[in-house]
């Protein structure tokens, strides 16, 4: 083992022996071999610690257990490979390697030591992961790449005393705050590429050359939670306000802005305008759900089947429905496109359920969308008491320009990169920004003198032709 790998294993071993609660964050560049370190540590504990349980999570089930013993396929593939390489006298009596169908000692997402009662368990990183039992150790692989990270983190709080979060760095306030929390408790290890004895300055310069064409490569090399302001699409978000906890104001109108995706993420943002600031109360995101699943969030008059929602989703649903029906719903031109075989659009289906969608056809191109959003962000307050709003904030902060050298038109120079999920959050907020003059007209009697005096309302309305 390399020295940095020993340091990591010793940290986990000491945490287990302490009998105390530890949330250990290990951030790292790619290619540091940490997964193998954890695998061998867990196999060692599985072999010799009675009733020990190791809980392993990653983004997809295939990444956790692909059902084979190929060490390159999944975490459990590595477990099975390690056990298969053990001398016969170390293999627990009664253990039978997994065949095509599995067996009581080796099955999908579970490997049992029948002699000691120890086990290796796997799961995807969902918001209900591990709620049914307790484990000795939990390892979350690439934790910052999972959806709804903070919700998953809270769900894992009582799963085990020692939890290890491993990830390459992802820029964003949510991840920075989590890192600061772990560091404050002395449960933070940050690895650098220089820690790896096989990587030298020549290797580093080769990576820098690649980064000239793709700046995201640097995230795989350097440990930095800050967003690169040079490529940041909305640097104005640095002027936004962030507060912990925000209450719905009964005397102010409620608005919803959305981006709907069939295969991509669907994002619903719930906002209020107090005459001076835009308050982002809640943000809901999900994927691969029919629109019927979202209707009860959008219209409290629509009944819903509670069996279709997880406990935390029902809690959010009931809270949002208590606010009453929103004054307006904002979307984009694509939501009005009719598709076959029904010859109906998303807007048509929403209207059928009492949800009238509004869009600004003068703000289809990137330039007006960016202009409107950049003006609104300094006047926006994000509720960081909501995990969904925190995700929205980080998605906007991580939006970045595409490489302008690949286009010669004016539009190519104002175009953001289409990053998975980030684009969906960004579009949902942009749909509100491009329709904000409508909000100001509805609430003209409540406009703050600050907005009236600097001609903000009139200039934005004229620019967006609303």
C-alpha positions in Angstrom: 0.0 0.0 0.0 1.1 3.6 -0.7 1.5 5.9 2.3 -1.7 7.9 1.6 -3.7 4.6 1.4 -2.3 3.6 4.8 -3.3 7.0 6.2 -6.9 6.5 5.0 -7.2 2.9 6.3 -5.8 3.9 9.7 -8.3 6.8 9.9 -11.2 4.4 9.3 -9.8 1.8 11.7 -9.4 4.3 14.5 -12.9 5.6 13.9 -14.3 2.1 14.2 -12.4 1.4 17.4 -13.5 4.7 19.0 -17.1 3.6 19.2 -18.1 7.2 18.4 -19.9 8.8 15.4 -17.7 9.8 12.5 -18.6 11.2 9.1 -15.3 11.0 7.2 -14.9 12.8 3.9 -12.1 11.9 1.6 -11.8 14.0 -1.5 -9.4 13.0 -4.2 -8.4 13.2 -7.9 -9.2 10.2 -10.1 -7.0 7.2 -10.3 -5.9 7.1 -6.6 -6.9 3.4 -6.0 -9.0 4.1 -3.0 -11.8 1.8 -4.0 -9.5 -1.2 -3.8 -8.2 0.0 -0.4 -11.7 0.1 1.0 -12.6 -3.3 -0.6 -9.6 -5.1 1.0 -10.3 -3.4 4.4 -13.9 -4.6 4.3 -13.0 -8.1 3.2 -10.5 -8.2 6.2 -13.3 -7.2 8.6 -15.7 -9.6 6.9 -13.2 -12.4 7.5 -12.4 -11.8 11.2 -15.0 -9.5 12.9 -18.1 -11.4 14.2 -21.4 -9.9 13.2 -19.6 -7.0 11.4 -21.6 -5.3 8.6 -20.2 -3.2 5.7 -22.8 -1.1 3.8 -21.7 0.0 0.4 -23.4 2.6 -1.8 -22.9 4.1 -5.2 -25.0 5.9 -7.8 -26.5 2.9 -9.6 -27.0 -0.8 -8.7 -24.7 -1.8 -11.6 -21.9 0.2 -10.0 -22.5 -1.6 -6.7 -23.1 -5.1 -8.0 -23.1 -6.1 -11.6 -23.7 -9.7 -10.6 -20.3 -11.2 -11.4 -16.7 -11.4 -10.0 -15.1 -9.1 -12.6 -13.1 -6.6 -10.5 -13.5 -3.9 -13.2 -17.3 -4.1 -13.2 -18.5 -3.1 -9.7 -17.7 -2.9 -6.0 -19.1 -6.4 -5.4 -17.1 -7.7 -8.4 -14.0 -6.6 -6.5 -15.3 -8.2 -3.3 -15.8 -11.5 -5.1 -12.5 -11.3 -6.9 -10.7 -10.7 -3.5 -12.4 -13.6 -1.8 -11.6 -15.8 -4.8 -7.9 -15.0 -4.5 -7.7 -15.9 -0.8 -5.9 -19.1 0.2 -8.4 -21.9 0.9 -7.8 -21.9 4.6 -8.9 -18.3 4.9 -12.2 -18.8 3.1 -15.0 -19.1 5.7 -16.4 -22.5 6.2 -19.8 -22.8 4.4 -19.2 -19.9 2.1 -20.2 -20.7 -1.5 -19.2 -18.4 -4.4 -22.1 -16.8 -6.3 -23.2 -18.7 -9.4 -25.6 -17.5 -12.0 -28.5 -17.5 -9.6 -26.8 -16.8 -6.3 -27.1 -18.6 -3.0 -27.6 -17.8 0.7 -24.0 -16.8 1.2 -23.4 -14.9 -2.0 -26.3 -13.2 -3.8 -27.1 -9.9 -5.5 -26.0 -7.0 -3.2 -25.1 -9.3 -0.3 -22.2 -11.5 0.7 -22.3 -13.4 4.0 -19.7 -15.0 6.2 -21.8 -17.9 7.6 -19.2 -18.7 10.3 -19.1 -15.3 11.9 -22.4 -13.8 10.7 -20.6 -10.8 9.1 -21.9 -9.4 5.9 -21.2 -7.1 3.0 -24.3 -5.3 1.8 -24.9 -3.0 -1.2 -27.4 -0.4 -2.2 -27.9 2.5 -4.6 -27.7 6.0 -3.1 -31.4 6.7 -2.7 -33.1 8.7 0.0 -34.4 5.5 1.7 -31.0 3.7 1.6 -30.3 1.6 4.7 -33.3 2.7 6.8 -34.2 -0.9 7.7 -31.1 -1.8 9.7 -27.8 -0.8 11.3 -24.2 -1.5 10.1 -20.7 -1.3 11.4 -19.4 0.8 8.5 -20.9 2.7 5.6 -18.9 3.6 2.5 -20.5 6.0 -0.1 -18.6 6.0 -3.3 -18.5 9.2 -5.5 -20.9 10.8 -3.0 -20.9 14.3 -4.6 -22.1 12.8 -7.9 -25.3 11.4 -6.5 -28.7 13.1 -6.8 -30.0 14.9 -3.7 -26.8 14.5 -1.8 -27.9 16.2 1.4 -31.1 14.2 1.6 -29.2 11.0 1.2 -26.8 12.1 3.8 -29.6 12.7 6.3 -31.2 9.4 5.5 -27.9 7.7 6.4 -27.4 9.4 9.8 -28.6 6.5 11.9 -27.3 3.7 9.5 -23.9 3.4 11.2 -21.6 5.2 13.6 -18.8 5.4 11.0 -19.6 6.7 7.5 -17.0 7.3 4.9 -17.8 9.6 2.0 -15.4 9.4 -1.0 -15.5 11.6 -4.0 -13.7 13.6 -6.6 -14.4 17.3 -5.8 -17.5 19.0 -7.1 -17.7 22.8 -7.1 -20.6 24.2 -5.1 -21.7 25.6 -1.8 -23.4 22.4 -0.6 -20.3 20.4 -1.1 -18.0 23.2 0.4 -20.3 23.3 3.5 -20.1 19.6 3.9 -16.4 19.6 3.6 -16.1 22.4 6.1 -18.3 20.4 8.6 -16.1 17.3 8.3 -12.9 19.3 8.5 -14.2 21.0 11.7 -14.6 17.6 13.3 -11.2 16.5 12.2 -12.8 13.9 9.9 -11.5 15.2 6.6 -8.7 13.9 4.4 -7.8 15.6 1.1 -5.6 13.7 -1.3 -3.6 15.3 -4.1 -2.2 13.8 -7.2 1.3 14.4 -5.8 0.5 11.8 -3.2 0.5 9.1 -5.8 4.2 7.9 -6.4 3.5 7.0 -10.0 2.4 10.5 -11.0 5.0 13.2 -11.7 5.2 16.6 -13.2 5.3 15.2 -16.8 1.9 13.5 -16.1 0.5 16.7 -14.6 1.6 18.8 -17.6 -0.1 16.3 -19.9 -3.3 16.8 -18.0 -3.0 20.6 -18.2 -2.7 20.2 -22.0 -6.0 18.3 -22.0 -7.6 20.9 -19.8 -7.0 23.6 -22.5 -9.7 21.8 -24.6 -11.9 20.8 -21.6 -11.6 22.8 -18.4 -13.6 20.2 -16.6 -10.5 17.9 -16.7 -9.0 20.1 -13.9 -11.7 18.9 -11.6 -10.3 15.4 -11.9 -6.8 16.7 -11.0 -7.1 19.5 -8.5 -9.0 19.6 -5.3 -11.0 22.9 -5.4 -14.6 23.5 -4.4 -14.7 27.0 -5.9 -16.4 27.6 -9.2 -14.0 29.0 -11.9 -15.3 32.6 -12.4 -13.7 32.8 -15.9 -16.0 30.1 -17.3 -19.0 30.8 -15.0 -22.1 31.5 -16.9 -23.8 33.4 -14.1 -21.2 35.0 -11.9 -24.0 37.3 -10.7 -25.1 34.5 -8.4 -22.3 35.6 -6.1 -24.5 38.6 -5.4 -27.5 36.5 -4.4 -28.4 36.0 -0.8 -28.6 32.7 1.0 -30.5 32.2 4.2 -31.2 29.1 6.4 -35.0 28.8 6.5 -37.6 30.8 4.7 -41.3 31.0 5.5 -44.2 31.3 3.0 -45.7 34.7 3.1 -49.5 34.5 3.0 -49.9 38.1 1.8 -47.6 37.5 -1.2 -48.5 35.7 -4.4 -46.9 32.3 -5.2 -45.4 31.4 -8.6 -44.0 28.2 -10.2 -41.4 28.0 -12.8 -40.5 24.7 -14.4 -38.5 22.7 -16.9 -40.2 19.4 -17.9 -38.1 16.5 -19.2 -39.3 13.1 -20.4 -36.0 11.4 -19.9 -34.1 14.4 -18.3 -34.8 15.9 -15.0 -38.1 17.7 -14.3 -37.6 20.7 -12.1 -40.3 22.8 -10.3 -39.3 26.0 -8.5 -41.7 27.7 -6.1 -41.1 31.4 -5.6 -42.5 34.6 -4.1 -41.8 38.2 -4.9 -42.0 40.6 -1.9 -41.7 43.8 -4.0 -38.0 44.0 -3.8 -36.5 40.4 -3.7 -37.4 37.1 -5.3 -37.6 34.5 -2.6 -37.0 30.9 -3.7 -39.0 28.8 -1.2 -38.7 25.3 -2.6 -37.4 23.3 -5.5 -38.6 19.8 -6.5 -36.7 17.7 -9.0 -37.3 14.1 -10.1 -36.9 12.0 -13.2 -38.7 9.3 -15.1 -42.1 10.2 -13.6 -45.3 10.8 -15.6 -46.7 14.3 -15.4 -49.6 12.9 -13.3 -47.0 12.5 -10.5 -46.3 16.3 -10.5 -49.9 17.6 -10.9 -50.7 17.5 -7.1 -47.7 19.7 -6.4 -48.9 22.3 -9.0 -52.6 22.3 -8.2 -53.8 21.6 -4.6 -57.3 20.8 -6.0 -56.0 17.6 -7.5 -56.3 14.5 -5.3 -53.3 12.2 -5.1 -52.5 8.6 -4.1 -50.1 8.7 -1.1 -48.7 5.3 -2.2 -47.0 7.0 -5.1 -44.8 9.2 -2.9 -42.0 8.5 -0.5 -42.3 9.8 3.0 -40.1 12.9 2.4 -41.9 13.6 -0.8 -45.3 13.4 0.9 -44.1 15.8 3.5 -42.9 18.3 0.8 -46.2 17.8 -1.1 -48.4 18.6 1.8 -46.4 21.7 2.7 -46.6 23.1 -0.8 -50.3 22.3 -1.1 -50.9 24.2 2.1 -49.8 27.4 0.3 -52.7 27.3 -2.1 -52.8 27.5 -5.8 -50.0 29.5 -7.5 -50.9 32.7 -9.3 -48.9 31.8 -12.4 -46.9 29.0 -13.9 -43.9 29.7 -16.2 -42.4 27.5 -18.8 -40.8 27.7 -22.2 -41.7 27.4 -25.9 -40.7 23.7 -26.1 -43.5 22.9 -23.6 -46.1 24.1 -26.2 -44.8 21.8 -29.0 -47.4 19.1 -29.8 -46.0 15.5 -30.1 -47.4 12.4 -31.6 -49.3 10.1 -31.2 -51.5 12.2 -29.0 -51.0 15.5 -30.9 -50.9 17.2 -27.5 -48.2 19.3 -25.8 -47.1 19.5 -22.2 -48.9 22.8 -21.9 -52.1 21.1 -23.2 -51.9 18.4 -20.5 -51.2 20.9 -17.8 -54.2 23.0 -18.9 -56.4 20.0 -18.7 -55.5 19.8 -15.0 -56.1 23.4 -14.2 -52.5 24.6 -14.7 -52.2 27.3 -17.4 -48.6 27.6 -18.5 -47.1 30.9 -19.6 -44.0 31.5 -21.7 -42.2 34.4 -23.3 -41.7 33.7 -27.0 -39.3 36.7 -27.2 -36.8 34.9 -24.9 -36.1 31.7 -26.7 -32.5 32.4 -27.6 -29.7 32.3 -25.0 -28.9 36.1 -25.0 -32.2 37.4 -23.6 -32.4 34.5 -21.2 -29.0 35.2 -19.8 -29.6 39.0 -19.7 -32.9 38.6 -17.7 -31.4 36.0 -15.3 -28.3 38.0 -14.6 -30.4 41.0 -13.6 -32.6 38.9 -11.3 -29.9 36.9 -9.5 -28.6 39.9 -7.4 -32.2 40.3 -6.2 -32.8 36.7 -5.4 -32.8 35.0 -1.9 -32.2 31.3 -1.8 -33.7 29.2 1.0 -30.9 26.9 2.1 -33.2 25.3 4.5 -34.4 23.3 1.5 -32.2 20.7 -0.1 -33.8 21.2 -3.4 -33.1 25.0 -3.4 -29.5 24.3 -2.4 -29.2 22.1 -5.5 -30.8 24.8 -7.6 -28.3 27.3 -6.3 -25.3 25.1 -7.0 -26.6 24.2 -10.5 -26.8 27.9 -11.5 -23.4 28.5 -9.9 -21.9 25.6 -11.9 -23.4 26.6 -15.2 -20.6 27.5 -17.6 -20.0 28.9 -21.0 -19.5 26.5 -23.9 -16.2 26.7 -25.8 -16.9 29.8 -28.1 -14.1 28.7 -30.5 -16.5 26.1 -31.9 -19.0 28.7 -33.1 -18.8 31.9 -35.0 -22.3 33.2 -34.5 -23.2 35.7 -31.8 -25.5 33.0 -30.3 -22.5 30.6 -29.8 -20.7 33.2 -27.6 -23.7 33.4 -25.2 -24.4 29.6 -25.1 -24.0 27.6 -21.9 -22.7 24.1 -21.8 -25.5 21.5 -21.7 -24.5 19.7 -18.5 -26.7 16.9 -17.3 -29.2 18.1 -14.7 -27.5 21.5 -14.3 -29.1 22.6 -17.5 -32.6 21.6 -16.3 -32.3 23.6 -13.0 -30.9 26.6 -14.9 -33.6 26.5 -17.5 -36.4 26.4 -14.9 -35.0 29.5 -13.2 -34.5 31.3 -16.5 -38.1 30.6 -17.4 -39.1 32.7 -14.3 -36.6 35.4 -15.1 -37.8 35.9 -18.7 -41.4 36.3 -17.4 -40.6 38.4 -14.4 -42.0 41.6 -16.0 -45.4 39.9 -15.8 -44.8 39.3 -12.0 -44.0 43.0 -11.5 -47.2 44.0 -13.4 -49.3 41.7 -11.2 -47.7 43.1 -8.1 -47.3 46.7 -9.3 -48.8 48.1 -6.0 -46.1 46.3 -4.0 -43.0 47.3 -5.9 -40.3 48.7 -3.7 -39.0 52.2 -4.4 -35.6 50.7 -5.2 -37.0 49.0 -8.2 -39.0 52.0 -9.3 -36.3 54.5 -8.9 -33.5 52.8 -10.9 -35.9 52.0 -13.8 -35.3 48.3 -13.3 -38.9 47.3 -14.1 -39.3 49.4 -17.2 -36.0 48.5 -18.7 -36.4 44.8 -18.2 -39.9 44.9 -19.6 -38.8 46.7 -22.7 -35.9 44.4 -23.3 -38.1 41.3 -23.0 -40.9 42.9 -25.0 -43.4 42.2 -22.2 
